[in-house]
Amino acid sequence: MSLEVDVYPPVNGNQYVVLSGRLDSNTYQQLDDVLDPLLSAAHPSMVLVMELGRLEYISSAGIRSILKARKLLAPHGKVLALHPQAQIRKVLDIVQALPVSDIFATSAELDAYLDKLQRDMLEGQ
């Protein structure tokens, strides 16, 4: 099985990427190739939302791609996961690829978090 990566135009400075299929040693480079230009052009407070609802499998190579994105955005930005299936969420939790607070089961939870993040940033300026 392959990986499909769909990139959506940024919304309020937040970049959305939808992953479908398998993120493993055969497909991680495809994700890296898509993320590299996005991350190199990222503004300092970019939020990368990875929609994982259609991701069926993730291996250690796939986890490394997520960790790489997180490391590149770490100074000011964030990587968030949305709608991970139970088995994907468990892997993310076990290897601590993302903090539990950065994994969202619903779009409503994510939207509330992003609203709060934006308010905090505006108040901090």
C-alpha positions, 0 to 999 in steps of 0.5 A: 500500500502507498501513501497519499499526501494532500496539502491544503492552502494555509488557514490563518497561518496553519498548514494542513496536511492529510495523510492516507495509507501507510507511512513506513520505510517505503513511503516516508521519503514522500512525506519528507519531500512534501514537508521540506519546502513547507517547513523551510518557508515556514513563518516562526509561529507556523502550526502544521496540522497532520490529519491522520484519520486515513493513515492505516499504519505508521512505522519507525521511519514514519515516526522519524518524519514527524519528529523531523518536522517537530524539531524544525518547528520546535523553536516557535511552531508546532506539529499537531495530529488530528483524528488518529486512529486508535492504533496510530495514536497508541504508537504516537503515545508509546514513542512520545512522537508528539505530546498528548496535548498535541493530539486531537480526536475531533476538529472541534477540540483542535479549533478550540486549541488553535483559537486559544493559541492565537489569542495567547499569541496576540496578547503576548505581542 
